[in-house]
Amino acid sequence: MVDRNGSTDIQFAIIGSAGDGTIAAGDILKRAMAGLGYKVIAFDIYPAEIRGFGKCISRVRVTTEQAYSLKRHSDVLVSLDDSYAIPHVGEVCDYGAVIYEASPIARLPEGAHITAHIRPTQLPYGLNQREISERATSAARSRNIVILGYLAGLYGIDPQAFRDVIAAKFERKAAIVTTSNTTAFDAAYEVGRTVFKLDQGSLGEPAPAKSGETATMMTGNGAIVRGCIDAGLDTFFGYPITPATTILERLAAELPRHGGRVLQTEDEISAISATIGAGYAGARAATATSGPGLALMAEMLGLGVMGEIPSVVFVSQRGGPSTGMPTKTEQSDLNMAVFGGAGDAQRIVLAPTNVDGCYRTAGKAFEMAEKYQTPVIVLLDLYLSNRYETVVPPAKNPFAPDLNKGLEAWRGDGDYQRYQQTEDHVSPRALPGEDGGMHTVTGLEHSELGKPSDLPENHMAMSAKRHEKLKAALTHPDFTICKRFGDEGPIDVGILGWGSTFGEILEAMFAAQAEGIRCSAMKVVMLSPLPEEQIAAFMDDCDAVLLPELNYEGQLANLISGALGRPLTRLNRATGAPMQVEEILAEVRRLARAKAA
Amino acid sequence: MTEPLKPVYLEDKLKQVRGDGHLRYRSRSLPTWCPGCGYFSVAEGVTVALNRLQVPLKDAVVVSGIGCASRFPFFMDTYGLHTLHGRTLPVATGVKVANEALTVIAVGGDGDAFAIGGGHIPHAARRNVDITYMVFDNGVYGLTKGQTSPTSVYGFVTPSTPYESHDQPLNPLMMLLSYGASWVGQAYAGHQHHLSDMIAEAIAHRGFSYLHILSPCVTFDKTEMTYANLDIRVRDLPADHDPSDRLAAMKHAAATGHPALGLYFREERPTLGDGFADVATRAGRKTKTGAARAGGKKKTAKSK
């Protein structure tokens, strides 16, 4: 679909049952499109079960310029399983296409076939998915490849891009898998190419690549892994948990090639304990988990704060509380990330808003952990961890290799003091193996020497040290702690946001501006310590402030109103699905109207 | 008892003790243990062992959990890490993974090890991480004032079990033998020289070594694991015990009425560090492409 200025913006939704190859089809589609130079943003929804009954949806938005979120309305819906696809027919826009199995294997009762639900404004394309697959490969299993061939034919997309991705995807399997799938693809491509087209049926050209840039497609978790490797991660300890597992898996495959070590531990407590142990020994160390794992790690993170030991914890949030909804997205672990654990345990909490941000935040997290001698939590969520975006990796490694204020910075008489009070509140840190720096780190409150001490003035001074040293993170070099987008100066409605939801916020902001509303949006990347000054300045400019987030009460809203004591309007959704651009836009319109009235 | 008794003069003894250099491993902090506590023997044993093995102070890291035993790192002049209740082994594993050149000694009490920390022991053992784990077993919670512990006798009367404890005690040696620890031994705080020898042997072992140390609590246990009782009950492992025979070791470990001291089991097998070296080879290690870490290279020693 080409819009008026000639650029492409088309969103595909492939819907099937677990085991149909829905996610695999989406994967090939987005890789082929990215290979052709289009910008892609994609997100899959799948059940917590591996096989059997469960709805799988793969949504892929293909654009000329990078989009910030998926669209509520898809342009093309492909059904691999009508029973799951029927409820989603409504999400196809007017003049959008619905591609379905034209010859179902059994005679379906009225209403069970998708044709009964396609609206007159939508374009139905019946396709003999099963028959084409069986003719090409003597099995129905390649239906997911058949629909790809059909899409390529229908929209005039270069079939070679698909063939390349298919060959790469099945590279490790027997050659017959590639050839039979390619046969199925080619057969369906011919069908798609020659079918009578109900719409205009072609895509605009992709934007030409800027010289020297090679765009690549990554998930949020994939970008975290790249960031870790570029930052020189030495050791990684992890325990499998959705949606953070892929960080463990990819690092297990890649980190050893770069001289690092990965260990799957017996539980999350062990993972964070080993991370803290490795951090104490001078390694750049990290672990990754989700909300339930972070809950288990809270006590050990406290030791990291008390002992001033660097460590990085990646937390990909999912629906909660408890086991909650493991394969659904949510932003409800902010409270735990910022406040979790015993005592006054302030630490740094960062939340990137897109895939590119995941890369930069991951690397910077190691810098900050080392420089300010503290645990750093990087908050992701399932929607960000698993969604694909086209990104351009930086030409030069942007991360500082070593920021430890080491034993050489020790200036004092007598015994080395691990927790010496200094101007910037960060003490010289000796590492095991260094002569003259022997000391014991403890979770007990301690004196500057590191010896246990419960004197009142000492606890006050040490508490101040642990809090004040983190303020420097607000001005950490080359890191965006928060950023304003959209209209400058006084505005009608300002939107604050964090994490994955910020993509939808940006799209809503652009839509509101197009309607003549003076609108601006600010992303808050550093959630602890909070950039209060910048947020306050932004709120000063706004007649109304909206804060959309994926949790029930508004955890960032609580944090900001608690810190600044100013009114803001909350928009909370706890559905397990990403926020809709239209929901935010409706709220922006309402606030703008209320102001006008 | 063939040697004739010779008078020992305090001054000569002090000269000898100061002269051999093991006191340099002790910090200037005075231990906070009760007079008569078995842990003094352990502290002595560790310093003697480190001195005998000539481990540089800067390369030794003592990791502990929470409890009386876990106060140990403060009394050493090496690097130390006093962590959380029960988390000694995973933290020690992290230290060792980060820097293979370090001599890592994990210590803790019976509660720290077998109550709250019980889940970590099998995994440290099966990974064969090259550290030494010493459990100071006094069969009671000392730092919280005398509650029952996982190794307390059945029927133990304590403030938390005023009508007697009804839990069977665990058998730590049996557990460690079945977990796959590559070195398992037992010593007694009342036999100082044997204890020091065993600690030295445990530290020298390449792989996960577990030393169980029977160590009376003179304050909160006046009836069960006392010096008087243990002096009578402990015995040596039979001279013909073969330390490569795991089942024979288990048989001896099962005889808890008269705890046998000595080396129960020992085997040589690849350590966790060897595993990492193998992984690096299989993955096709390239030169480090991440941020070139000048400090990191210095810090991270190559695996053995």
Interface residues (C-beta under 8 A of the other chain):
Chain A: I229 D230 A231 G232 L233 D234 T235 F237 A253 E254 P256 R257 H258 G259 G260 R261 V262 L263 T265 E266 D267 I269 S270 A271 S273 A274 T275 I276 G277 A278 G279 Y280 A281 G282 A283 R284 A285 E299 M300 L303 G307 N397 F399 A400 P401 D402 N404 G406 L431 P432 G433 E434 D435 G436 G437 M438 H439 T440 V441 T442 G443 L444 K451 P452
Chain B: S29 P56 L57 K58 D59 V61 V62 V63 I66 P73 F74 M76 D77 T78 Y79 G80 L81 H82 T83 L84 R87 P90 V91 A92 T93 G94 V95 K96 V97 A98 N99 A101 L102 G119 H120 P122 H123 L272 F276 V279 A280 R282 A283 G284 R285 K286 T287 K288 T289 G290 A291 A292 R293 A294 G295 G296 K299 T300 A301
